[in-house]
């Protein structure tokens, strides 16, 4: 098969969703491919039929866990014999970049679409691994090191909204807060319980997929996790989809032609490690692909606006992963990485 033998590396969730969608756009096109990601229900479903090495889960910013994966990453790179490593992050990318560069493989880091104003911590660390090529999905902060490559959101455009909403009220609603443990987002549920009754039919069916959020005393039939297939089917049948501004859930909603109502988690309330979901929601709202709100600002009118909104797929251009020969030809020393303090 023509093209470089490519190893795709991503943490599960939005990182994996992005990389799967970007894969067909990459130039040069991938030849023989192999994947490395954590073993979850989502990854098993999305990568069915692919060649995969299952890795331990590395939580966000768990650099000790990332380093512990280095020996396994080196085995995967060696056994797969790849020419190129491509990753959208997060922490799992770093051991594979080190392993890939030690064997002289071309390495590319595509920063997440969540990062509209600059690189993530993973991106900053990846920039210090000699020879890793850096790509941003936003031209505004591209520079001589970070090359603009296009965005995963380029494959979508606003469509004509529906002319009318059900006269009896919304009958099917999906609320998805992701599956990551350790971060509660109770504020979003309280806001929805305040506003939804005014616009829903008496027999409305609501799927409350709540992840690590404590729902005690809210009186809802919540489930922490549902399979990707079940969530996808529910979103396709929904009158309204409300999400927490994770890339994965936003992409799934837009794939179904729906406009999501996004309420991003905020670090100030202990809802996430940082405010990257604010960036995701802001970018999608700017493109006309989502309605953005905080829990405190949420209104029934915003929910109705999202329900009426529609999104269409469009043809996105290629993403060129070009290598700088001067960097790509210089693997790090096996005795230890030679970091460039000017990076």
Buried (B, 14 or more C-beta within 10 A) or exposed (E): EEBBBBBBBBBBBBBBBBBBBBBEBBEBBBBBBBBBBBEBBBBBEBBEEEEBBBBEEBBBBBEEBBBEBBEBBBEBBEEBEBBBBBBBBBBBBBBBBBBBBBBEBBBBBBBBBBBBEBBBBBBEBBBBBBBBBBBBBBEEBBEEBBBBBBBBBBBBBBBEEEEEBBEEBBBBBBBBBBBBEEBBBBBBBEBBEEBBEEBBBEEBBBBBBBBBBEBEEBEBEBEBBBEBEEBBEBBBEBBBBBBBBBBBBBBBBBBBBBBBBBBBBBBEEEBBBBBBBBBBBBBBBEBBBBBBBBBEEBEBEBBBBBBBBBBEEEEBEEBBBBBBEEBBEBBBEEEEBEEEEEB
